[in-house]
Amino acid sequence: MSYAYVGFSAEFAVLDIANPAQPRRIGYLPIYASKIATQGEYTYVGGRQGLNIVAIKAPTHPIAIGFIATEAVTGLTVASDHVYIVDQDGGLAILDGLQIVDISNPAQIHRIGAINTPGFAQAVAVAGCPTRQATYSGRHAHENLCEHWGQSDNERNFACAYKLTISEPAVSFSQ
């Protein structure tokens, strides 16, 4: 069988796509689902209320087994025993940023690190992430990689990216 995991506003749906000409909905949960990633027997579903961990071993009966509240999730990625979430508050003066969630026990997830970023945090990708280990060593580091371009000094557009070295995700900091 082949499955697609789809977010429909306030619904997480499992679709059977074995016959691509006739996909059909075979399971669902009434949870907000705007960002979705899968790893193994779990799907990580981000929405406007936070992150849900959904067991998908039985696709016709997905089960929400873990939850952590966040601002509106705008991006997420899964790497080993961590979910990296970027979120934003919609301009409510709370800082936006990256949150790192430990998912080594999907039924007892917990936030282990965070950094606030200026502006709206919209996407996240992780490279060279740590694998399962009992301990982590090193320190966090971040490097602002902003560039500007434009027609003149009075008309500039800014593109910012942050390179975060996450060798000790249990330590949180802000700039």
Secondary structure, 3 states (H helix, E strand, C coil): CCEEEEEECCEEEEEECCCCCCCEEEEEECCCCCEEEEECCEEEEECCCEEEEEECCCCCCCEEEEEEECCEEEEEEEECCEEEEEEECCCCCCCEEEEEEECCCHHHCEEEEEEEECCCCCCCCCCCCCCCCCCCCCCCEEEECCEEEEEECCEEEEECCEEEECCCCCCCCCC
